[in-house]
Amino acid sequence: MKNIPATKVTEEDITKTVTYASNGHIIPVDSNDQPIPGAEHPIFSTDPDDPTKVIDGRILVVPGYKPEQGKPNDPVAPAKNPSQNVNVSYIKESTQPPAPDNPTPQPTPTPEPKKPETRNSKDSRKG
């Protein structure tokens, strides 16, 4: 059996492998948990003090929808795994204008009766 001679290992010989995963996104979803068409999907920002973490995002303004919880610009906590997306539920706003509390009755216009035409006796001709 042949022995392989030992080799001195220095720090320059060490290889480190870093696996990168992109940060998760905030996904606005409707009441059926489906992404809202046309809504932005902002990415969570990397924590400047710890690149293995992300920082809170913000609830978005989505035209025609309101957040189910919170209000626009409230914080959105990232998932435990910083590469996972986080769904934020929205409710579709009504397209009908709200009914007034006490509608003001509008008066119904009444037409003025026509005055009967009278003939001047001078214009009458006896035949």
C-alpha positions as CSV (number, residue, x, y, z in Angstrom):
1,M,0.0,0.0,0.0
2,K,1.3,3.4,-1.0
3,N,1.0,6.4,1.3
4,I,0.1,9.8,0.0
5,P,2.3,12.4,1.5
6,A,0.6,15.1,3.6
7,T,0.2,18.5,2.0
8,K,0.3,21.7,4.0
9,V,-3.0,23.6,3.6
10,T,-3.0,27.4,3.7
11,E,-5.9,29.8,4.0
12,E,-5.4,30.7,0.3
13,D,-6.3,27.1,-0.6
14,I,-9.8,27.2,1.1
15,T,-12.8,27.5,-1.2
16,K,-16.0,28.8,0.2
17,T,-19.3,28.2,-1.6
18,V,-22.0,30.8,-1.2
19,T,-25.5,30.0,-2.3
20,Y,-27.6,33.1,-3.2
21,A,-31.4,33.1,-3.3
22,S,-33.2,36.2,-4.4
23,N,-35.3,38.0,-1.8
24,G,-39.1,37.4,-1.6
25,H,-41.7,39.8,-2.9
26,I,-44.9,41.3,-1.5
27,I,-47.8,40.0,-3.6
28,P,-51.1,41.8,-3.4
29,V,-53.9,39.1,-3.7
30,D,-57.7,39.2,-4.0
31,S,-60.2,37.4,-1.8
32,N,-59.6,34.2,-3.8
33,D,-55.8,34.4,-3.0
34,Q,-55.1,35.2,-6.7
35,P,-52.5,37.9,-7.6
36,I,-54.3,41.2,-8.5
37,P,-53.6,42.0,-12.2
38,G,-51.5,45.1,-12.7
39,A,-50.5,45.4,-9.0
40,E,-46.8,45.9,-8.2
41,H,-44.8,43.1,-6.6
42,P,-42.0,44.9,-4.7
43,I,-39.1,42.9,-3.4
44,F,-38.1,42.9,0.3
45,S,-34.9,44.9,0.8
46,T,-31.8,43.2,2.2
47,D,-31.0,44.2,5.8
48,P,-27.9,46.4,5.5
49,D,-26.6,45.1,8.9
50,D,-27.1,41.4,8.1
51,P,-27.2,40.3,4.4
52,T,-28.8,37.0,5.5
53,K,-32.0,38.8,6.4
54,V,-34.5,41.2,4.8
55,I,-36.3,44.2,6.3
56,D,-40.0,44.9,6.5
57,G,-41.8,46.0,3.3
58,R,-44.9,48.2,3.1
59,I,-48.6,47.7,2.2
60,L,-49.1,49.0,-1.2
61,V,-51.8,51.3,-2.6
62,V,-53.7,49.2,-5.2
63,P,-56.3,51.2,-7.2
64,G,-59.8,49.7,-6.8
65,Y,-58.8,47.6,-3.7
66,K,-58.3,48.2,0.0
67,P,-56.1,46.1,2.3
68,E,-58.0,43.5,4.3
69,Q,-55.9,44.4,7.3
70,G,-54.0,47.6,8.0
71,K,-53.7,50.5,5.6
72,P,-51.3,51.5,2.8
73,N,-47.8,52.1,4.0
74,D,-48.2,49.9,7.1
75,P,-45.3,47.5,7.6
76,V,-45.4,44.0,6.0
77,A,-43.2,41.4,7.9
78,P,-41.1,39.1,5.7
79,A,-41.4,35.3,5.8
80,K,-39.0,33.4,8.1
81,N,-37.3,32.3,4.9
82,P,-36.2,35.7,3.3
83,S,-36.5,34.2,-0.2
84,Q,-40.2,33.4,0.2
85,N,-43.0,35.7,-1.1
86,V,-45.6,37.2,1.3
87,N,-49.2,37.5,0.1
88,V,-51.1,40.6,1.3
89,S,-54.9,40.2,1.0
90,Y,-57.0,43.0,-0.5
91,I,-60.8,43.5,-0.8
92,K,-62.3,44.9,-4.0
93,E,-63.9,48.3,-3.4
94,S,-67.5,48.9,-4.4
95,T,-68.0,50.7,-7.7
96,Q,-71.4,52.0,-6.7
97,P,-71.5,55.4,-5.0
98,P,-72.7,55.1,-1.4
99,A,-76.4,55.9,-0.8
100,P,-77.0,59.2,1.0
101,D,-78.0,58.8,4.7
102,N,-81.1,61.1,4.3
103,P,-82.0,61.7,0.7
104,T,-83.5,65.1,0.2
105,P,-86.9,64.8,-1.5
106,Q,-87.1,66.8,-4.7
107,P,-90.3,68.7,-5.3
108,T,-92.3,67.4,-8.3
109,P,-92.9,70.2,-10.7
110,T,-96.6,70.8,-11.4
111,P,-97.4,72.4,-14.7
112,E,-99.5,75.6,-14.6
113,P,-103.0,74.9,-16.1
114,K,-103.7,76.5,-19.4
115,K,-106.1,79.4,-19.4
116,P,-109.1,79.0,-21.6
117,E,-109.1,81.1,-24.7
118,T,-111.8,83.7,-24.8
119,R,-113.1,85.3,-27.9
120,N,-113.7,89.0,-28.1
121,S,-117.3,89.8,-28.8
122,K,-116.3,92.2,-31.5
123,D,-114.7,89.4,-33.5
124,S,-117.8,87.3,-33.4
125,R,-119.9,87.4,-36.5
126,K,-123.5,86.5,-36.6
127,G,-124.5,84.8,-39.7
